[in-house]
Amino acid sequence: MGDDPFPGYKRLYIRGGCVLYIRDDAAFESYDSWYLDEADVEFNKEQIPLTAREQARLRLMMFRARVQQTKYYGNVVKQPSACTLTQQLHMKKLLLYKSPTGEAVVNFISSFGEAVIVAEIKDSLTGELIFAYIEPVKLGRGVTKSASPDMDRLGAALNEAMERAHRALVEQLPVDADKLDDRATFGCKGQIGRNVLEIRKVLHSSAN
């Protein structure tokens, strides 16, 4: 990612090196549902190529992690609409283990691996970027020596990363109750915004 991957968008820095990119004039809270676009995976140049089966399983785990977390903030639908936000997930610089350099085994690095997760949220019909989220992540726990990635541990790490991303949506993304009905002319009810506000209310009550 460049120094400013989303020029013209306001940056909100979150703990752990995460960044939210938002537009003041975009009313994400006025949408109702989510459409999950196919995830994109870009491997680190040091990454040993995964098998086709491993890559297919990786994309399936990414999809499941997104569905599990996203459904709390609005229905996940199968087709774009005027009331739907598209979630595009990119996993960049994914490194599960280093290429061997004359050694008999391949050592996992950073406890298992690392990647940069980029989530782009767009209007599902126009493709207009509403907001984006970037997080550098360390994947896994413990150190393993293996020539194959531990896909189950990777799946758990992906789920945790998506949970953090959606927590940032609830805790950090500005939500304007006055914008909930901005897309009412399209038949939208602002369900995503209403869900976020309700979750914030519950979290605030439990904290007090």
Backbone as CSV, one residue per row, in Angstrom:
resi,resn,N_x,N_y,N_z,CA_x,CA_y,CA_z,C_x,C_y,C_z
1,MET,0.842,-1.186,0.000,0.000,0.000,0.000,0.883,1.243,0.000
2,GLY,0.472,2.297,-0.724,1.231,3.526,-0.730,1.003,4.330,0.533
3,ASP,1.681,5.488,0.609,1.540,6.335,1.787,0.115,6.847,1.931
4,ASP,-0.564,7.070,0.817,-1.948,7.548,0.854,-2.757,6.768,-0.184
5,PRO,-3.178,5.548,0.167,-3.879,4.704,-0.812,-5.253,5.217,-1.206
6,PHE,-5.837,6.092,-0.361,-7.169,6.627,-0.655,-7.135,8.148,-0.538
7,PRO,-6.526,8.840,-1.504,-6.412,10.300,-1.438,-7.778,10.973,-1.397
8,GLY,-7.878,12.020,-0.569,-9.132,12.752,-0.433,-10.019,12.237,0.675
9,TYR,-9.647,11.116,1.284,-10.420,10.543,2.387,-9.760,10.886,3.719
10,LYS,-10.590,11.162,4.707,-10.079,11.468,6.044,-9.560,10.193,6.698
11,ARG,-8.408,10.291,7.363,-7.822,9.129,8.025,-8.080,9.166,9.525
12,LEU,-8.538,8.050,10.063,-8.686,7.877,11.504,-7.753,6.752,11.928
13,TYR,-6.795,7.076,12.799,-5.821,6.081,13.241,-6.339,5.359,14.478
14,ILE,-6.267,4.037,14.441,-6.769,3.190,15.517,-5.602,2.397,16.069
15,ARG,-5.726,1.991,17.310,-4.637,1.242,17.939,-4.271,0.004,17.119
16,GLY,-3.009,-0.374,17.218,-2.547,-1.554,16.496,-2.128,-1.281,15.065
17,GLY,-2.026,0.000,14.702,-1.610,0.331,13.345,-2.721,0.313,12.320
18,CYS,-3.967,0.207,12.773,-5.116,0.177,11.861,-5.498,1.601,11.449
19,VAL,-6.028,1.732,10.259,-6.450,3.039,9.756,-7.820,2.912,9.089
20,LEU,-8.724,3.824,9.426,-10.012,3.953,8.745,-9.937,5.140,7.790
21,TYR,-10.420,4.964,6.580,-10.502,6.053,5.606,-11.980,6.328,5.361
22,ILE,-12.395,7.561,5.626,-13.818,7.878,5.528,-14.051,9.141,4.700
23,ARG,-15.275,9.260,4.212,-15.725,10.458,3.513,-16.844,11.092,4.312
24,ASP,-16.705,12.371,4.578,-17.718,13.061,5.382,-19.073,13.112,4.686
25,ASP,-19.069,13.125,3.348,-20.330,13.287,2.619,-20.969,11.955,2.234
26,ALA,-20.393,10.844,2.693,-20.941,9.525,2.357,-21.724,8.976,3.540
27,ALA,-22.987,8.661,3.320,-23.864,8.211,4.409,-23.959,6.689,4.406
28,PHE,-22.941,6.017,4.933,-22.977,4.551,4.963,-24.130,4.055,5.822
29,GLU,-24.509,4.880,6.826,-25.540,4.458,7.765,-26.924,4.349,7.136
30,SER,-27.082,4.869,5.918,-28.395,4.846,5.266,-28.652,3.557,4.472
31,TYR,-27.658,2.655,4.432,-27.813,1.387,3.702,-28.380,0.299,4.618
32,ASP,-28.859,-0.771,3.995,-29.528,-1.841,4.757,-28.751,-3.152,4.837
33,SER,-28.019,-3.491,3.792,-27.462,-4.846,3.699,-26.069,-4.828,3.080
34,TRP,-25.455,-6.033,3.096,-24.093,-6.195,2.597,-24.060,-7.239,1.476
35,TYR,-23.245,-6.945,0.477,-22.929,-7.928,-0.558,-21.431,-8.198,-0.462
36,LEU,-21.035,-9.459,-0.301,-19.630,-9.810,-0.127,-19.025,-10.211,-1.467
37,ASP,-18.167,-9.342,-1.980,-17.500,-9.630,-3.239,-16.394,-10.662,-3.009
38,GLU,-15.925,-11.278,-4.077,-14.885,-12.302,-3.950,-13.610,-11.696,-3.386
39,ALA,-13.006,-12.373,-2.425,-11.790,-11.879,-1.785,-10.601,-12.006,-2.733
40,ASP,-9.676,-11.073,-2.576,-8.473,-11.052,-3.396,-7.271,-11.336,-2.503
41,VAL,-6.398,-12.233,-2.923,-5.222,-12.593,-2.134,-3.966,-12.306,-2.945
42,GLU,-3.074,-11.520,-2.343,-1.790,-11.197,-2.976,-0.685,-11.708,-2.063
43,PHE,0.163,-12.576,-2.558,1.180,-13.208,-1.725,2.476,-12.399,-1.690
44,ASN,3.134,-12.454,-0.545,4.465,-11.888,-0.405,5.401,-12.592,-1.390
45,LYS,6.382,-11.865,-1.890,7.292,-12.457,-2.877,8.101,-13.620,-2.299
46,GLU,8.195,-13.702,-0.966,8.923,-14.800,-0.333,8.039,-16.012,-0.051
47,GLN,6.766,-15.892,-0.360,5.834,-16.969,-0.030,5.967,-18.162,-0.979
48,ILE,6.075,-19.347,-0.409,6.026,-20.558,-1.221,4.626,-20.656,-1.828
49,PRO,4.500,-20.922,-3.119,3.167,-21.004,-3.730,2.287,-22.046,-3.030
50,LEU,1.048,-21.658,-2.762,0.095,-22.604,-2.195,-0.485,-23.470,-3.306
51,THR,-0.937,-24.638,-2.941,-1.608,-25.493,-3.913,-2.967,-24.885,-4.245
52,ALA,-3.552,-25.314,-5.345,-4.878,-24.828,-5.726,-5.893,-25.144,-4.637
53,ARG,-5.754,-26.300,-4.018,-6.673,-26.686,-2.948,-6.513,-25.774,-1.735
54,GLU,-5.259,-25.441,-1.383,-5.021,-24.544,-0.248,-5.563,-23.154,-0.534
55,GLN,-5.382,-22.659,-1.759,-5.891,-21.335,-2.105,-7.414,-21.306,-2.058
56,ALA,-8.063,-22.360,-2.547,-9.526,-22.425,-2.508,-10.014,-22.444,-1.066
57,ARG,-9.325,-23.194,-0.212,-9.722,-23.262,1.194,-9.497,-21.921,1.886
58,LEU,-8.406,-21.235,1.529,-8.124,-19.924,2.101,-9.245,-18.944,1.772
59,ARG,-9.685,-18.913,0.524,-10.759,-17.990,0.125,-12.086,-18.350,0.801
60,LEU,-12.328,-19.640,0.980,-13.547,-20.058,1.666,-13.515,-19.611,3.122
61,MET,-12.361,-19.730,3.780,-12.239,-19.295,5.170,-12.420,-17.788,5.285
62,MET,-11.882,-17.045,4.317,-12.057,-15.599,4.326,-13.528,-15.240,4.186
63,PHE,-14.236,-15.946,3.302,-15.663,-15.672,3.111,-16.449,-15.971,4.382
64,ARG,-16.177,-17.114,5.006,-16.901,-17.489,6.222,-16.633,-16.509,7.356
65,ALA,-15.382,-16.053,7.476,-15.042,-15.086,8.520,-15.807,-13.790,8.308
66,ARG,-15.955,-13.373,7.068,-16.667,-12.133,6.767,-18.156,-12.265,7.060
67,VAL,-18.747,-13.390,6.650,-20.179,-13.598,6.897,-20.463,-13.604,8.391
68,GLN,-19.639,-14.315,9.149,-19.865,-14.453,10.588,-19.872,-13.108,11.295
69,GLN,-18.976,-12.208,10.893,-18.889,-10.913,11.550,-19.856,-9.891,10.951
70,THR,-20.027,-9.920,9.634,-20.822,-8.896,8.954,-22.304,-8.992,9.276
71,LYS,-22.813,-10.193,9.504,-24.255,-10.384,9.680,-24.813,-9.633,10.880
72,TYR,-23.958,-9.265,11.843,-24.436,-8.522,13.007,-24.787,-7.076,12.653
73,TYR,-24.314,-6.598,11.517,-24.500,-5.193,11.162,-25.454,-5.006,9.993
74,GLY,-26.073,-6.070,9.544,-27.005,-6.003,8.430,-27.019,-7.330,7.704
75,ASN,-28.094,-7.609,7.011,-28.200,-8.876,6.293,-27.145,-8.994,5.197
76,VAL,-26.660,-10.204,4.985,-25.761,-10.493,3.869,-26.618,-11.019,2.723
77,VAL,-26.589,-10.322,1.590,-27.456,-10.666,0.460,-26.625,-11.187,-0.710
78,LYS,-27.321,-11.755,-1.704,-26.630,-12.399,-2.820,-26.534,-11.527,-4.062
79,GLN,-27.222,-10.373,-4.044,-27.191,-9.501,-5.210,-27.080,-8.044,-4.776
80,PRO,-26.392,-7.212,-5.562,-26.316,-5.781,-5.270,-27.685,-5.122,-5.406
81,SER,-27.845,-4.001,-4.724,-29.066,-3.205,-4.845,-28.754,-1.788,-4.389
82,ALA,-29.740,-0.898,-4.525,-29.551,0.494,-4.122,-29.379,0.639,-2.617
83,CYS,-29.780,-0.382,-1.862,-29.695,-0.318,-0.402,-28.555,-1.181,0.146
84,THR,-27.661,-1.601,-0.741,-26.633,-2.565,-0.357,-25.230,-1.997,-0.508
85,LEU,-24.389,-2.291,0.466,-22.971,-1.964,0.402,-22.191,-3.215,0.006
86,THR,-21.266,-3.057,-0.919,-20.376,-4.156,-1.296,-19.131,-4.114,-0.426
87,GLN,-18.763,-5.256,0.117,-17.539,-5.370,0.903,-16.513,-6.135,0.077
88,GLN,-15.445,-5.451,-0.284,-14.349,-6.084,-1.005,-13.184,-6.259,-0.041
89,LEU,-12.719,-7.484,0.100,-11.629,-7.770,1.028,-10.382,-8.162,0.245
90,HIS,-9.287,-7.481,0.550,-8.005,-7.780,-0.072,-7.032,-8.207,1.025
91,MET,-6.375,-9.322,0.832,-5.306,-9.730,1.739,-3.999,-9.576,0.971
92,LYS,-3.204,-8.597,1.374,-1.989,-8.259,0.641,-0.746,-8.707,1.409
93,LYS,0.294,-8.990,0.659,1.603,-9.362,1.215,1.497,-10.554,2.161
94,LEU,0.623,-11.496,1.845,0.424,-12.649,2.719,1.667,-13.529,2.732
95,LEU,2.185,-13.770,3.925,3.357,-14.618,4.105,3.057,-15.630,5.198
96,LEU,2.918,-16.877,4.818,2.636,-17.938,5.778,3.916,-18.605,6.247
97,TYR,4.879,-18.691,5.370,6.180,-19.228,5.739,7.168,-18.798,4.667
98,LYS,8.441,-18.699,5.022,9.437,-18.244,4.065,9.846,-19.352,3.106
99,SER,10.328,-18.937,1.961,10.875,-19.911,1.037,12.123,-20.536,1.643
100,PRO,12.359,-21.820,1.411,13.528,-22.476,1.993,14.822,-21.932,1.404
101,THR,15.843,-21.828,2.233,17.147,-21.333,1.791,18.209,-22.350,2.171
102,GLY,18.076,-23.534,1.615,19.063,-24.560,1.874,18.831,-25.344,3.146
103,GLU,17.765,-25.042,3.894,17.486,-25.753,5.127,16.523,-26.906,4.853
104,ALA,16.539,-27.878,5.743,15.698,-29.059,5.552,14.241,-28.781,5.873
105,VAL,13.991,-27.768,6.716,12.621,-27.444,7.089,12.357,-25.985,6.786
106,VAL,11.092,-25.639,6.768,10.681,-24.261,6.534,10.138,-23.704,7.834
107,ASN,10.699,-22.627,8.303,10.278,-22.050,9.578,9.165,-21.040,9.363
108,PHE,8.130,-21.151,10.160,7.097,-20.124,10.173,7.715,-18.862,10.772
109,ILE,7.355,-17.684,10.263,7.874,-16.450,10.835,6.737,-15.700,11.514
110,SER,7.112,-14.794,12.377,6.136,-13.989,13.117,5.071,-14.875,13.749
111,SER,5.496,-15.987,14.313,4.637,-16.956,14.982,3.806,-17.787,14.013
112,PHE,3.567,-17.288,12.832,2.859,-18.088,11.820,2.922,-17.406,10.467
113,GLY,2.776,-16.110,10.469,2.778,-15.383,9.214,2.294,-13.965,9.411
114,GLU,2.146,-13.255,8.316,1.718,-11.864,8.390,1.034,-11.484,7.088
115,ALA,0.262,-10.411,7.160,-0.445,-9.927,5.981,-0.941,-8.515,6.261
116,VAL,-1.421,-7.867,5.230,-2.107,-6.582,5.370,-3.527,-6.789,4.861
117,ILE,-4.501,-6.558,5.727,-5.905,-6.703,5.337,-6.456,-5.337,4.932
118,VAL,-7.035,-5.287,3.758,-7.654,-4.060,3.254,-9.114,-4.364,2.934
119,ALA,-10.024,-3.688,3.610,-11.453,-3.845,3.345,-11.969,-2.556,2.710
120,GLU,-12.541,-2.667,1.533,-13.126,-1.518,0.848,-14.640,-1.685,0.832
121,ILE,-15.334,-0.672,1.321,-16.795,-0.689,1.372,-17.317,0.287,0.319
122,LYS,-18.097,-0.236,-0.621,-18.537,0.568,-1.755,-20.047,0.482,-1.953
123,ASP,-20.587,1.492,-2.619,-21.968,1.404,-3.076,-22.029,0.249,-4.070
124,SER,-22.933,-0.689,-3.857,-22.927,-1.914,-4.660,-23.330,-1.695,-6.116
125,LEU,-23.994,-0.584,-6.415,-24.408,-0.322,-7.794,-23.447,0.606,-8.524
126,THR,-22.992,1.657,-7.858,-22.125,2.640,-8.514,-20.642,2.315,-8.370
127,GLY,-20.286,1.502,-7.357,-18.879,1.212,-7.100,-18.162,2.329,-6.370
128,GLU,-18.893,3.350,-5.952,-18.288,4.481,-5.241,-17.795,4.029,-3.864
129,LEU,-16.529,4.348,-3.551,-15.952,3.966,-2.262,-16.560,4.808,-1.145
130,ILE,-17.127,4.150,-0.141,-17.745,4.836,0.991,-16.743,4.971,2.137
131,PHE,-16.113,3.865,2.520,-15.010,3.934,3.482,-14.135,2.702,3.316
132,ALA,-12.953,2.754,3.923,-12.008,1.641,3.820,-11.316,1.439,5.157
133,TYR,-10.786,0.239,5.331,-10.125,-0.143,6.583,-8.861,-0.917,6.236
134,ILE,-7.745,-0.541,6.852,-6.476,-1.225,6.619,-5.895,-1.671,7.951
135,GLU,-5.463,-2.924,8.022,-4.858,-3.442,9.249,-3.711,-4.390,8.918
136,PRO,-2.500,-4.109,9.428,-1.422,-5.095,9.327,-1.642,-6.146,10.404
137,VAL,-1.593,-7.416,10.057,-1.906,-8.466,11.033,-0.789,-9.493,11.111
138,LYS,-0.612,-10.022,12.322,0.239,-11.176,12.555,-0.689,-12.367,12.699
139,LEU,-0.414,-13.416,11.995,-1.331,-14.545,11.930,-0.838,-15.713,12.769
140,GLY,-1.586,-16.056,13.782,-1.313,-17.292,14.496,-0.672,-17.117,15.852
141,ARG,-0.465,-18.241,16.516,0.102,-18.252,17.860,1.117,-19.380,17.917
142,GLY,2.224,-19.149,18.589,3.227,-20.197,18.702,4.069,-20.308,17.445
143,VAL,5.086,-21.117,17.492,5.986,-21.286,16.357,5.963,-22.741,15.916
144,THR,5.850,-22.952,14.641,5.776,-24.296,14.084,6.822,-24.454,12.990
145,LYS,7.335,-25.657,12.826,8.216,-25.954,11.704,7.471,-26.916,10.789
146,SER,7.197,-26.448,9.580,6.413,-27.271,8.669,6.568,-26.746,7.260
147,ALA,6.377,-27.597,6.289,6.402,-27.163,4.890,5.005,-26.850,4.379
148,SER,4.005,-26.986,5.222,2.622,-26.704,4.839,2.000,-25.759,5.850
149,PRO,1.148,-24.840,5.415,0.508,-23.922,6.351,-0.545,-24.626,7.193
150,ASP,-0.702,-24.188,8.426,-1.763,-24.702,9.296,-3.018,-23.904,8.973
151,MET,-3.859,-24.412,8.099,-4.998,-23.659,7.595,-6.048,-23.414,8.665
152,ASP,-6.165,-24.325,9.631,-7.135,-24.118,10.706,-6.737,-22.927,11.563
153,ARG,-5.448,-22.831,11.876,-4.986,-21.688,12.664,-5.124,-20.403,11.870
154,LEU,-4.878,-20.479,10.592,-5.047,-19.305,9.748,-6.500,-18.860,9.740
155,GLY,-7.433,-19.811,9.668,-8.854,-19.474,9.693,-9.249,-18.761,10.968
156,ALA,-8.726,-19.235,12.113,-9.015,-18.591,13.395,-8.444,-17.183,13.428
157,ALA,-7.241,-17.013,12.892,-6.620,-15.692,12.870,-7.390,-14.734,11.967
158,LEU,-7.877,-15.233,10.838,-8.676,-14.403,9.937,-9.963,-13.949,10.608
159,ASN,-10.602,-14.849,11.335,-11.840,-14.507,12.024,-11.594,-13.417,13.060
160,GLU,-10.473,-13.518,13.777,-10.136,-12.500,14.769,-9.873,-11.157,14.093
161,ALA,-9.205,-11.187,12.949,-8.922,-9.950,12.230,-10.207,-9.290,11.751
162,MET,-11.159,-10.082,11.246,-12.426,-9.520,10.805,-13.240,-8.997,11.978
163,GLU,-13.120,-9.653,13.127,-13.806,-9.170,14.326,-13.272,-7.796,14.719
164,ARG,-11.958,-7.608,14.642,-11.368,-6.303,14.954,-11.826,-5.250,13.952
165,ALA,-11.908,-5.633,12.685,-12.335,-4.686,11.658,-13.760,-4.213,11.903
166,HIS,-14.651,-5.133,12.258,-16.036,-4.747,12.504,-16.189,-4.017,13.833
167,ARG,-15.304,-4.308,14.789,-15.317,-3.557,16.041,-14.937,-2.099,15.775
168,ALA,-14.000,-1.894,14.854,-13.626,-0.531,14.475,-14.810,0.191,13.855
169,LEU,-15.609,-0.541,13.073,-16.819,0.027,12.479,-17.759,0.532,13.567
170,VAL,-17.929,-0.261,14.613,-18.849,0.098,15.693,-18.280,1.201,16.573
171,GLU,-16.991,1.106,16.908,-16.416,1.996,17.906,-15.858,3.292,17.329
172,GLN,-15.402,3.273,16.074,-14.655,4.408,15.550,-15.330,5.159,14.404
173,LEU,-16.081,4.457,13.577,-16.650,5.115,12.403,-17.755,6.083,12.814
174,PRO,-17.655,7.346,12.405,-18.707,8.307,12.752,-20.064,7.881,12.185
175,VAL,-21.076,7.912,13.027,-22.435,7.551,12.613,-23.355,8.730,12.905
176,ASP,-24.043,9.212,11.892,-24.935,10.361,12.033,-26.381,9.873,11.931
177,ALA,-27.105,9.942,13.037,-28.496,9.475,13.049,-29.364,10.257,12.067
178,ASP,-28.967,11.486,11.759,-29.740,12.296,10.819,-29.610,11.808,9.372
179,LYS,-28.649,10.909,9.122,-28.443,10.401,7.763,-29.098,9.035,7.521
180,LEU,-29.750,8.497,8.532,-30.335,7.157,8.401,-31.339,7.064,7.254
181,ASP,-32.033,8.147,6.995,-33.082,8.133,5.968,-32.641,8.779,4.657
182,ASP,-31.330,8.965,4.465,-30.839,9.631,3.255,-31.171,8.874,1.974
183,ARG,-31.383,7.569,2.071,-31.688,6.771,0.880,-33.128,6.239,0.916
184,ALA,-33.966,6.928,1.656,-35.366,6.496,1.786,-36.086,6.493,0.442
185,THR,-35.668,7.369,-0.474,-36.316,7.417,-1.788,-36.090,6.125,-2.580
186,PHE,-35.053,5.363,-2.202,-34.785,4.071,-2.850,-35.447,2.916,-2.104
187,GLY,-36.164,3.251,-1.031,-36.789,2.216,-0.220,-35.891,1.683,0.882
188,CYS,-34.770,2.353,1.121,-33.821,1.910,2.155,-34.261,2.417,3.525
189,LYS,-33.985,1.627,4.555,-34.408,1.959,5.915,-33.252,2.352,6.832
190,GLY,-32.032,2.353,6.304,-30.886,2.699,7.146,-30.604,1.646,8.205
191,GLN,-30.814,0.376,7.861,-30.704,-0.691,8.856,-29.277,-0.872,9.365
192,ILE,-28.286,-0.672,8.498,-26.897,-0.806,8.952,-26.590,0.227,10.022
193,GLY,-26.974,1.468,9.771,-26.740,2.518,10.758,-27.500,2.275,12.046
194,ARG,-28.731,1.827,11.927,-29.539,1.554,13.122,-28.919,0.417,13.941
195,ASN,-28.415,-0.606,13.252,-27.784,-1.718,13.964,-26.526,-1.269,14.700
196,VAL,-25.717,-0.449,14.032,-24.489,0.047,14.662,-24.816,0.889,15.889
197,LEU,-25.807,1.763,15.774,-26.197,2.604,16.911,-26.720,1.758,18.066
198,GLU,-27.465,0.703,17.750,-27.995,-0.171,18.797,-26.863,-0.934,19.489
199,ILE,-25.903,-1.416,18.704,-24.761,-2.120,19.290,-23.958,-1.179,20.177
200,ARG,-23.777,0.055,19.734,-23.053,1.036,20.549,-23.786,1.290,21.861
201,LYS,-25.098,1.357,21.779,-25.900,1.589,22.980,-25.720,0.454,23.978
202,VAL,-25.733,-0.782,23.477,-25.556,-1.953,24.345,-24.161,-1.960,24.953
203,LEU,-23.146,-1.672,24.140,-21.774,-1.651,24.636,-21.580,-0.569,25.684
204,HIS,-22.193,0.586,25.456,-22.083,1.689,26.413,-22.748,1.328,27.738
205,SER,-23.908,0.667,27.651,-24.631,0.273,28.865,-23.842,-0.761,29.660
206,SER,-23.234,-1.728,28.955,-22.479,-2.775,29.649,-21.203,-2.233,30.262
207,ALA,-20.673,-1.141,29.685,-19.446,-0.547,30.222,-19.726,0.258,31.479
208,ASN,-20.978,0.666,31.662,-21.375,1.472,32.830,-22.145,0.624,33.812
